[in-house]
Amino acid sequence: MARKVVENVLRVIPDPGQSAVLPKDGETNILITSALPYCNNVPHLGNIIGSVLSADVFSRYNRARNRRTLYICGTDEYGTASETAALKEGVTPRELCDKYHAVHKETYEWFDIGFDLFGRTSTPYHTDLGKNGYLEKQVKDQTYCEGCSKFLADRYVEGICPYCNFPDARGDQCDGCSRTLDAIDLKEPRCLLDKSHKVVARSSSHMYFKLDAIQPRLEEWIKESYRKGKWSPNATINTDGELVDARLKGGLRPTPVTRDLTWGVPIPSLGREDDNEMEGKVLYVWFDAVIGYPSITANYTPEWQRWWHNPDNVKLYQFMGKDNVYFHTIYFPAMLLADGRNWTTLHHVSTTEYLNYEGGKFSKSKNRGVFGPAAKETGIPASVWRYYLLATRPETQDAMFSWADCIAANNNVLLNNFGNFVNRALKFVSSQYNGVIPESGDEAGPLSPNDPLDSEFITEVNSLLKEYVDALESVKIRLGLQSVMLISNRGNGYLQSAGLNKALMAENPKRCAQVVSRAVNLIYTLSALIYPYMP
């Protein structure tokens, strides 16, 4: 049988990371990042679906559309989170980060996450930071531990949240109300190293980022980017395009960007008289972490600026959980605007709510949840894990992982729907046509919606295909997967209504060949549609 080949169709999708991908003017160039995971623990399923897996689906979809696509991520290694974890494990911060970077990398590789580069922030490129005209020195009270005889960086301090009275708020953020904090504002502060030590306020010099000065430009940028990129609903701006973040509405304030730590990016010389006052201090982890996106890209290609200084030709999509929205829609964009260079800024932000576990939050200390390598140890294939996590992706509200739902999703949908259609059609080809797809009699090219026998089937599948493309173009990952399953379900219905069996083959061989050929072509289509989800 002669093969009917459609020209200019991408038949082999390039694997991520195989060669340096660079944007090309006049084409669609997609730059994708997922939130950099802290390098102080093992990732759990909520971390995976919240950013890296969702971004991977969108990356693979764009590659399949033959778009120049770069997907960057890596471990966020500096700051108090790593220092405190290293203290607990009795190792150096570098040893801790080496250990957990390997754990993260191995976990994501098993889940088939296709980064072009999964890097890390503790590289020479990362410390090569430029000057910023929106930095100023301020002398303010900071938390000081009299027992340790040193200033305490934010995560070395815990206390009562001044806003919601959560008893174990960290010095940088409250897990009770999710607000960002200044450690000095905590009530009844206590030292993480020794809770019996007395924590007091003492004045210290730190560098501050003048968020208040950049706010007017920032608000204009947020509204414009939201409109152009069709952001998913989040805590910064609502569906009506109104700014709703409490910090924006109350007026942004200068925020400290230096910390009294040893593990971090040293303060770069700003060529000012007070540079010596910053000796021994490092950059605040969030000020340096978001620079990780371009610095990891610089480790991927020396021509990194073609991605990051190219807003006219590159669209930046960023994936994260809802707790990271402030830093990616306000803090990071403000840094780029203040820097003054022609940065590629956020086009679309895709956020998720939280994935909880069997009625509660994931907790490593309480052994509640599935963490990192444990997913592999269950014996469940990575593709099945990907399917279930993406089918339950918490796009609009918190979702709950349960083993019963996971088993039901695999058996009732993946096997009974998708698998049944593929198996039934291909098994018939194998047993009745010796594995050779019969000649259908159809003309080359798309099937006509006016087909005398299958017009309804063709019209419905084409409609579902449009829904799939619209969903993925809008970064509605879960909705796209639902469309795939509806198409396979329609395939099952087609085989049933057409009466595919040995009797049809004997009584009307021409129609039987047509049904088989169209079913196999739908399977080919489904293989392309499901690829981003289950590569």
Beta strands, then each sheet from edge to edge (+ up, - down):
strand 1: 29-34
strand 2: 68-75
strand 3: 117-120
strand 4: 135-145
strand 5: 150-151
strand 6: 157-160
strand 7: 169-170
strand 8: 187-191
strand 9: 199-209
strand 10: 255-256
strand 11: 258-259
strand 12: 282-283
strand 13: 314-321
strand 14: 346-352
strand 15: 355-357
strand 16: 399-401
sheet 1: 3+ 2+ 1+ 13+ 14+
sheet 2: 5+ 4- 9+ 10-
sheet 3: 7+ 6- 8+
sheet 4: 11+ 12-
sheet 5: 15+ 16+
end
